[in-house]
Amino acid sequence: MSAPKWTWSLAGLVAGAAGLATSFFVAMAMTIRESPVVAVAELVIRLTPGAVAEKVISVLGTNDKPFLVLMVLLLTGLVFAWAGRLAQRSVWASAIVFAALGILGAVAVALQRGTGVVDQLPILVGFVTWLVALSLLTAPLQRAEQALASPSSTAGTPARPAAHHRRSFLIGAGAMGAVALAVWFVGDIVGRGRRHVEETRRLLRLNGVSEPAVPASTRVGVDGVSPWMTPTSDFYRIHTAIVVPTIEPSDWQLRIHGMVDKEIVLSYQDLVAREFTEGWITLNCVSNTVGGNLVGNAWWSGVRLADILAEAGVQDGADAVLQTSDDGWTCGTPVAALTDDRNAMLAIAMNGKPLPIDHGFPVRTIVPGLYGYVSATKWVVDMEVTQFSKIAAYWTEKGWGEKGPVKMASRIDVPRAGDEVPAGSVAIGGVAWSQHTGISAVEIAYDGGDWQPAELAGAPTDDAWVQWKAVVDLEKGDHVVRVRATDKDGLVQTGVERDVLPDGATGWHTVGFTVNA
């Protein structure tokens, strides 16, 4: 006879949890952004093919990253349990499993941007904890098996000492689990650098940043249409970081180098001392499906990139800027889009306030007319002026288009799909956008009929979206309405349906609803 197999699995699971807890505590105490679990999860993100990533995002939305971390923890827990079972036969076998996990964590941490040897210390501490904890937990189980197998025992006599050892194991496992939980909790408290950065952000005063004043002419007056200024709390958030970087303004700097006459390194104080530019700019994620919500309009404040690049002196032949975020994410942006008359900027404020941490505090890049995956770098810390032929950026390596100009789009906000509305005059409304070109007309068609013009609200800039509305008389029953836009160059929005890969979705947004008597 031997101790139940589940006890060995439990030993491995508790020992593994203890190692993760101490590793997390050390990482937080050292103010390392990524704990090993987070580093592994981000490695999975980088290795995931673009089509698979897009499918996961479409299903899980903003829950994709919590789900990924949960899956990493569950799979790791299964490996821990397996290592415990192996310890029943050989302590070396379980040590090899723990070593393999440690190597995986070390590789994931090493591949993070800006890491060094010291960043591997949490991995080492976690590995040692695994070995020590497993040894402590399996000792009473081994004694229980020895008691059961003792040749000097007579019938019925081994039960008590074996049961005693198993009780000792359960007490020890419970105590170690509680200590691991406490260590994790303390690490969470110790490592909440975000709290301090958030407090710094809250107290930051940026002279020259103005509060947004939404022009009355931008509203069409239809309830349910997206507000012309998207509230900061509602603005979509897309990034690859499991744990977003928390950077003190005093620690931030941006290096501009490569094919330039003069390398420039800017501190946060250098940046805010420059002349500010401000403007209404609509951002659109390339993953936004037809009629989707991964788009928003905000009042951005910052410093024009064209002026900074002019100081650096962009050399002939350069056609790209490889931007790098503090978390290692990269994108390639056309030099032309950063140096022409559009208001491309290093943004420091959003809707009149310092950037939220999740939106890139302290500094991010905003480029009108380009999808975010080729332009909108949050927590930007490096810009290399180069050529597209010489670089490979994060999303373009996964099959997305190289330059990412925003495609014209229009959306119906009211009525929503499946709504029931009263018969008579029905207000239909929504938004349309074609950044850096502008919208000149919006048309709707219902129930397969002809296109008819909608009323446009005003827009102070071509870089922002525009609200629209149409009022039609509809009888009782089911109805279908679709919308299309025309930009200021005379281009009519295509009805050809294409997926978001490789460079943005196309098609007319269509909504079905019911009119009641």
ZAKOLVEX-26838 format. One record per residue (C-alpha): x, y, z; residue in three letters. Coordinates in pm, whole numbers, plus 50000, padded with zeros to 5 digits. Layout:
residues N
XYZALA;...
***
This chain:
residues 517
500005000050000MET;501005036449957SER;499715071350031ALA;496805081349803PRO;497995095749472LYS;495985127449520TRP;498125136249822THR;501235136249603TRP;499455157449343SER;498395181449617LEU;501985183449740ALA;503165193549393GLY;500355218649352LEU;500975235649689VAL;504755236049635ALA;504225251349291GLY;501905277949431ALA;504495286449695ALA;507145290849425GLY;504885313349218LEU;504085334049527ALA;507715339849622THR;508635346849260SER;505835372349234PHE;506855388349565PHE;510475392649455VAL;509415406749118ALA;507135432149283MET;509705441149550ALA;512255447649273MET;509635467949080THR;510005444648782ILE;506965450248558ARG;506475414048459GLU;506165385648706SER;507195352748541PRO;503555342648486VAL;502865375448307VAL;506065371948102ALA;505015337247986VAL;501535349947897ALA;503025378447692GLU;505345353647519LEU;502255333747418VAL;500745365747276ILE;503855372947069ARG;503955337546930LEU;500255335746848THR;499535338846472PRO;497625370146374GLY;494535351546251ALA;494295331946576VAL;494755363346785ALA;492045380946587GLU;489635351946641LYS;490275351647016VAL;489745389347039ILE;486495386546843SER;485175360347087VAL;486545372947420LEU;486965410247355GLY;488835427747638THR;488645395847847ASN;491265379247626ASP;494225387247852LYS;492615377048186PRO;491535344948012PHE;495075338847888LEU;496585344048234VAL;493975320448379LEU;494855293948121MET;498575297748196VAL;497885293248567LEU;495635262948510LEU;498155245648284LEU;500955253848524THR;498885239448809GLY;498445206848617LEU;502215204948564VAL;502775211448935PHE;500395183049025ALA;502205160148781TRP;505575169548935ALA;504175159749276GLY;503135125749143ARG;506605120648997LEU;508165128149337ALA;506535096449469GLN;509005076549258ARG;511925100449210SER;512665134649351VAL;514935140749054TRP;512085136348808ALA;510045163748977SER;513145185848995ALA;513575182448618ILE;509945193048563VAL;510405223248787PHE;513645231648605ALA;511845230248270ALA;509195254548399LEU;511935277048534GLY;513725277148198ILE;510475286048021LEU;509935315048262GLY;513555326448226ALA;513295326747846VAL;510015346047860ALA;511525372048094VAL;514715374647886ALA;512685382247574LEU;511025411947740GLN;512375445447634ARG;515155460047848GLY;515595430448084THR;518905419648230GLY;520385392648451VAL;518875407648764VAL;515395402648619ASP;515965365048642GLN;516225366049021LEU;512475360049074PRO;512765328548860ILE;515655315649070LEU;513855322849396VAL;510725305449269GLY;512695274749157PHE;514445271149492VAL;511115275349669THR;509605247549456TRP;512355223149552LEU;512375231649923VAL;508595232349954ALA;508155199249772LEU;510785183149991SER;509045195150307LEU;505605184350189LEU;506555149850061THR;508595140250370ALA;505525129950579PRO;504075111650278LEU;507275091650243GLN;507205083450615ARG;503595071950579ALA;504585048250299GLU;507525035150504GLN;505185028450795ALA;502805009350572LEU;505614989050418ALA;507464981150744SER;507984943350767PRO;507884945051146SER;504304957151140SER;501474933951225THR;497964934651092ALA;496274966951186GLY;499304983151354THR;500575004151060PRO;497325023351023ALA;497835047251308ARG;501385059151226PRO;500565061450855ALA;497425081450926ALA;499435103351160HIS;501935111550886HIS;499155119150638ARG;497565142650890ARG;500935159550929SER;501075163850552PHE;497605179150534LEU;498385203250817ILE;501675212850651GLY;500055216950309ALA;497355239350456GLY;499915260550641ALA;502145263850333MET;499175272950116GLY;498185300050362ALA;501745313650373VAL;501915313549992ALA;498675333049974LEU;499965357950230ALA;503255362250041VAL;501335368249719TRP;499115393849891PHE;502095412150044VAL;503835412049707GLY;500765427549551ASP;500855455349812ILE;504595460749785VAL;504535461649406GLY;501735485549349ARG;503915510849176GLY;500915518348963ARG;499305535049262ARG;502155559449296HIS;502265566348923VAL;498505571648925GLU;498865596249211GLU;501625614349020THR;499375615848717ARG;496445628848921ARG;498505657249065LEU;500215665948737LEU;499485700648603ARG;500175706448235LEU;500255743048143ASN;499085747847788GLY;496685718447784VAL;493155731047742SER;489845715647842GLU;487835703047545PRO;484905724447432ALA;482545703547222VAL;480995725246948PRO;477185724146952ALA;477215719946574SER;478725685046610THR;475505670246751ARG;472535657846548VAL;470265655646851GLY;469335618746831VAL;469365599547158ASP;471585569047144GLY;474035582246886VAL;477615579847014SER;478665612547179PRO;480915632946955TRP;483585633047230MET;484105597947359THR;484435598747740PRO;487905587647845THR;486475559448056SER;484605545847751ASP;487435548947500PHE;488465515147363TYR;491715499647488ARG;493745475447277ILE;497305465447362HIS;499395433847403THR;500635440147758ALA;499295417448033ILE;500455442848290VAL;500675477748146VAL;503855497748206PRO;503735522348495THR;506295549548424ILE;507025579648639GLU;507305610848421PRO;510725617448572SER;511905583348447ASP;510535586348095TRP;512655595147795GLN;512385591447420LEU;515345584047196ARG;515095594046827ILE;517905579346622HIS;518775560046307GLY;518755577545969MET;518925612546118VAL;521535640046114ASP;521335644246491LYS;520185619646754GLU;517685634347001ILE;516895622347351VAL;513895639047511LEU;512955638247878SER;509405644647992TYR;510395679648105GLN;511985686347765ASP;508765675947596LEU;506315696047807VAL;508525726847772ALA;507855727247399ARG;504945743547218GLU;501785722747238PHE;499415713146961THR;495855701447021GLU;493055687146815GLY;490065664346781TRP;491295631246642ILE;489365598946591THR;491285566846655LEU;490275534546486ASN;491615499746562CYS;492315477846260VAL;490445449946441SER;487235470246431ASN;484615450546241THR;481915467046029VAL;479655484646280GLY;482095477346564GLY;482985498346869ASN;486795498746849LEU;486745535346751VAL;486565567546949GLY;487025604946922ASN;488985625447175ALA;490685658847232TRP;494415651647222TRP;497185674747339SER;500895670747272GLY;503895681247066VAL;504025678646685ARG;506305651046567LEU;507015669146240ALA;508865696446431ASP;510915671746637ILE;511865651046333LEU;512815682846148ALA;515245690846431GLU;516705655846406ALA;517045659146029GLY;515525629245851VAL;517985616645592GLN;517175609245228ASP;515915574045172GLY;514245570245511ALA;510615560245471ASP;509725544945809ALA;509965551046181VAL;510155519946399LEU;508395529346721GLN;508985509247036THR;506885509047352SER;508265504347702ASP;506745469347700ASP;508615460147382GLY;505725463647135TRP;506765478046799THR;505165493446493CYS;506405507946168GLY;505015542146074THR;505505559545738PRO;507815589545773VAL;505475609045544ALA;502595605345791ALA;504745619746070LEU;506105649145873THR;503215661545657ASP;500515686545756ASP;498475662145967ARG;498635667446341ASN;500785637146428ALA;501965642046783MET;503595628847096LEU;500445631247305ALA;500595638447677ILE;496915645447746ALA;493515631647650MET;490275651447686ASN;492095678447879GLY;493725655648140LYS;497075637348154PRO;496885604447967LEU;495435575748170PRO;497995548448238ILE;496065523948021ASP;496155548947734HIS;499915553647740GLY;500865576748029PHE;503115595548031PRO;503535597947648VAL;502035580547346ARG;501935586246972THR;498845598146783ILE;498785598546401VAL;495545608346224PRO;494565586745930GLY;496455555146029LEU;495215524946219TYR;496675521746566GLY;498705490746487TYR;501045511246266VAL;501025543846457SER;499465547146804ALA;502305535547027THR;501485537747397LYS;504325542947648TRP;506575551747354VAL;510295552647443VAL;512175547847115ASP;511885559346754MET;514315546746493GLU;514185564546158VAL;514795537345904THR;513325519645599GLN;510425495345578PHE;512685470645397SER;514895468445705LYS;512335464045985ILE;509775439246108ALA;507125452346348ALA;504875433446589TYR;501645430346389TRP;503155430946041THR;505155399946138GLU;501785383346203LYS;500405389945857GLY;498915424845881TRP;499465451645616GLY;502545473345630GLU;501175508845618LYS;497615506945754GLY;495735537445621PRO;492305540045781VAL;489425528945560LYS;486325550345540MET;483495536545756ALA;480015544745878SER;477945530046158ARG;474305528946264ILE;473925535546637ASP;470135540146641VAL;468125518246617PRO;470275489346732ARG;469925454346596ALA;466795438146737GLY;465295470446875ASP;461555476246875GLU;460455511646791VAL;457025528246754PRO;455505532846409ALA;455635566346235GLY;458675588346199SER;461725567946298VAL;465035585346367ALA;468045566646235ILE;471465579446335GLY;475105571446382GLY;478645582146303VAL;480955581146000ALA;484675587145966TRP;487485590045717SER;490365605045912GLN;492555630545741HIS;490145631445445THR;486765639245598GLY;483175629345524ILE;481115648645271SER;477905628045268ALA;476115598945434VAL;473255579245278GLU;470875552845407ILE;468715527045233ALA;466005506445399TYR;464235474745301ASP;466175472044977GLY;465165506544853GLY;467135534344695ASP;469835553844873TRP;468665586545026GLN;470715614045189PRO;471135617645562ALA;471745649945751GLU;475325656145865LEU;476335674646178ALA;479335697446172GLY;482925686846231ALA;485695712146300PRO;488325689246149THR;488605661645891ASP;490525640946146ASP;487385635046356ALA;484235615346295TRP;480885631346216VAL;477395623946346GLN;474535618846099TRP;470795612846110LYS;467845605045885ALA;464135604645968VAL;461925580345775VAL;458295569545802ASP;458015532245859LEU;455005509745894GLU;454555481446141LYS;456785451346078GLY;460405441346040ASP;462785464845862HIS;466425465345754VAL;468515496645711VAL;472035500845579ARG;474405530345559VAL;477265542245342ARG;479445573445338ALA;481255594645080THR;484505612145162ASP;485625646845057LYS;487625632444767ASP;484365618844622GLY;485125582344707LEU;481995562544796VAL;482325536845072GLN;482485501844928THR;479875475745006GLY;482325447444942VAL;482635427945264GLU;486185421045374ARG;487555408745706ASP;489775429745930VAL;492835410545809LEU;495115422245660PRO;494435459645679ASP;490905467345799GLY;487325456445739ALA;485045469945465THR;481315467545394GLY;478075485745472TRP;476755483745825HIS;473295468345820THR;470795466946109VAL;467485448846140GLY;464785461446378PHE;461015459746434THR;458415487246417VAL;455435482146648ASN;451965496446597ALA;
***
